[in-house]
Amino acid sequence: MSRTAIASPWELVEAWQDPFVGEVVPAARVVNDDGYSFAIFRSADGRVRAYYALPPSTFDRLPAEGRVLMIRPGTMDSVEIEAEIVPGRFVEKGRTDGLSVRDLIWHGQEPAPTRGTLRNLLDSDRLHARFFLDDGRTVDTDWMLDGAPPVIAQALTIETEVDQAERDWAKILAATLIGRVQSCSANGLNRACINTLDACGAILDKDRDTVGFEACMAARGF
């Protein structure tokens, strides 16, 4: 395992091209002293994705599928990213071209992220990454996140600050929905249950009423 240097300053790239789909979008990008690139951008579908790349001059390569990357923002929990060749229908995994990884980090549906990878990036001072190479080796690198939030905010057109009440509600909402999705999938995907979850979810979106949501699910047999 080898380890590389810390990052150089962040920049806003007005016309950054996503190598995987060819879209040209604004992106917040940083390249560290060893040539490792990291970018955050909003795709045309409104979702926010991250791009992690090995130095362009390297002979190292990433596997075509399976575990390709581990990231850890600051002192937050680490996240492992797996790549797939054929995109899944319901869950989006990472994608790789051998030199870089693209991964979904936020749904992009709110003024600011309240939890998850993007929130952790905004709240941290550095990002550590470990690339898993196709020959079994690993290589580590770091990017500094100081000064990143305003650049990220500009690239994504988002706010970066979220009050504690919003963060608390985000945790409650996630726990409620994850629990229900798991119950809808306990014996294989129950499409009727998922459709009911989607319909009753409007109560959570509009009123933030978990009791009313559960009553709605129960009234429809779930």
C-alpha positions in Angstrom: 0.0 0.0 0.0 1.3 3.5 -0.9 0.1 6.8 0.4 0.0 10.2 -1.3 0.0 13.9 -0.5 -2.7 16.4 0.5 -4.8 18.4 -1.9 -4.4 21.7 -3.7 -7.1 24.4 -3.9 -10.7 23.8 -5.0 -12.0 25.4 -8.2 -15.3 25.8 -9.9 -15.3 24.3 -13.4 -18.2 25.9 -15.3 -18.2 23.3 -18.1 -17.0 20.0 -16.7 -17.7 16.8 -18.7 -18.8 13.7 -17.0 -16.6 11.0 -18.7 -19.2 8.3 -18.2 -22.2 9.9 -19.9 -20.7 12.9 -21.7 -22.9 15.5 -19.9 -21.3 18.9 -19.5 -22.2 20.5 -16.2 -20.7 22.8 -13.5 -18.5 21.0 -11.0 -16.5 21.7 -7.9 -13.1 20.1 -8.4 -9.8 19.6 -6.7 -6.5 17.9 -7.8 -4.0 17.0 -5.2 -0.2 17.3 -5.5 0.1 13.7 -6.8 -2.5 14.2 -9.5 -5.5 12.5 -7.9 -8.7 14.3 -8.9 -12.0 14.6 -7.0 -15.1 16.4 -8.3 -18.7 16.9 -7.2 -21.4 17.8 -9.7 -25.1 17.7 -10.3 -26.2 15.5 -13.3 -29.0 16.3 -15.7 -31.3 14.1 -13.7 -30.9 16.4 -10.6 -28.9 13.9 -8.6 -25.5 14.7 -7.2 -22.5 12.5 -8.0 -18.8 12.4 -7.1 -15.9 11.6 -9.4 -12.7 10.2 -8.0 -9.7 9.6 -10.4 -6.2 8.2 -10.3 -3.5 10.3 -11.8 -3.7 10.3 -15.6 0.0 9.2 -15.9 -0.4 6.1 -13.7 -0.2 2.5 -14.9 -2.5 1.4 -12.1 -6.0 0.2 -13.0 -9.2 -0.5 -11.1 -11.2 -3.7 -11.5 -14.2 -3.6 -13.8 -16.7 -4.4 -11.0 -16.8 -5.1 -7.3 -15.0 -3.1 -4.6 -13.1 -0.2 -6.2 -13.0 2.6 -3.6 -13.3 3.4 0.1 -13.8 7.0 1.3 -13.8 8.6 4.7 -14.7 12.3 5.2 -12.8 13.6 8.2 -13.6 11.4 11.3 -16.9 10.2 9.8 -17.6 6.5 9.1 -16.0 5.2 6.0 -18.0 4.2 2.9 -17.1 1.4 0.5 -18.0 1.9 -3.2 -18.7 -1.1 -5.4 -18.9 -0.8 -9.2 -21.1 -2.7 -11.6 -20.9 -3.2 -15.3 -24.6 -3.3 -16.0 -26.5 -0.6 -14.1 -29.1 -1.9 -11.6 -32.8 -1.0 -12.0 -33.5 0.1 -8.4 -30.1 0.7 -6.7 -27.4 2.7 -8.4 -23.9 1.4 -7.7 -20.6 3.0 -8.7 -19.2 3.0 -12.2 -15.6 2.7 -13.2 -13.6 3.0 -16.4 -10.4 1.6 -14.9 -8.9 5.0 -14.0 -11.8 6.7 -12.2 -14.9 6.0 -10.2 -18.3 7.8 -10.4 -20.8 7.4 -7.5 -24.1 8.8 -6.4 -23.8 10.8 -3.2 -27.1 12.7 -2.8 -30.6 12.7 -4.3 -30.5 16.4 -4.8 -34.1 17.1 -3.9 -33.7 19.6 -1.0 -32.2 23.0 -0.6 -29.3 21.4 1.3 -28.2 17.9 2.3 -29.1 17.0 5.8 -27.4 13.6 6.1 -25.3 11.2 4.1 -22.0 11.5 2.1 -22.5 15.0 0.8 -23.4 16.3 4.2 -20.4 14.6 5.7 -18.1 16.2 3.1 -19.5 19.6 3.8 -18.8 19.1 7.5 -15.3 17.7 7.3 -11.8 19.2 6.7 -10.4 16.4 4.5 -11.4 13.4 2.5 -9.4 10.2 2.7 -9.7 7.7 -0.2 -8.4 4.2 -0.8 -8.4 2.8 -4.3 -8.6 -1.0 -4.7 -6.5 -1.9 -7.7 -7.1 -4.9 -10.1 -3.8 -6.6 -9.0 -4.9 -6.7 -5.3 -2.9 -3.7 -4.2 -4.3 -0.5 -2.7 -3.3 3.1 -3.0 -4.4 5.9 -0.5 -4.7 9.6 -1.1 -6.2 12.6 0.6 -7.9 15.9 -0.5 -8.3 18.9 1.8 -11.9 20.1 2.1 -11.1 23.5 3.6 -12.7 26.1 1.4 -14.7 23.5 -0.5 -18.3 24.2 0.8 -18.8 27.6 -1.0 -17.4 26.1 -4.3 -19.6 23.0 -3.9 -22.6 25.2 -3.2 -22.0 27.3 -6.3 -21.5 24.2 -8.5 -24.7 22.5 -7.2 -26.8 25.6 -6.5 -27.5 24.5 -2.9 -27.2 25.9 0.6 -24.5 24.4 2.9 -25.9 25.2 6.3 -28.8 23.2 7.9 -30.2 23.8 11.3 -30.4 21.1 14.0 -34.1 20.6 13.7 -33.7 19.7 10.0 -30.9 17.3 10.7 -33.0 15.6 13.4 -36.0 15.2 11.1 -33.8 13.8 8.4 -32.6 11.0 10.8 -36.2 10.2 11.8 -37.3 10.2 8.1 -34.5 7.9 7.0 -35.1 5.4 9.8 -38.8 5.3 9.1 -38.4 4.8 5.3 -35.5 2.3 5.6 -37.6 0.2 8.0 -40.5 0.2 5.7 -38.5 -0.6 2.6 -36.9 -3.5 4.4 -40.4 -4.8 5.4 -41.6 -4.5 1.8 -38.7 -6.5 0.6 -38.5 -9.1 3.4 -39.8 -11.9 1.2 -38.9 -10.5 -2.2 -39.9 -7.1 -3.5 -43.6 -6.5 -2.8 -44.6 -4.0 -5.5 -48.0 -3.3 -3.8 -46.2 -2.4 -0.6 -43.7 -0.2 -2.4 -46.6 1.6 -4.2 -48.4 2.1 -0.8 -45.2 3.4 0.7 -44.9 5.9 -2.1 -48.5 7.1 -1.7 -48.4 7.3 2.2 -45.0 9.0 2.0 -46.8 12.2 1.0 -47.8 12.5 4.7 -44.2 12.5 5.7 -43.3 15.1 3.0 -46.2 17.4 3.8 -46.9 17.1 7.5 -43.8 15.3 8.9 -46.3 13.0 10.7 -44.8 9.6 11.3 -47.9 8.4 13.2 -50.2 9.4 10.3 -47.8 7.7 7.9 -47.9 4.4 9.9 -51.7 4.6 10.1 -51.9 5.1 6.3 -49.7 2.0 5.8 -51.8 0.0 8.2 -55.1 1.0 6.7 -53.9 -0.4 3.4 -52.8 -3.7 4.9 -49.1 -3.1 5.4 
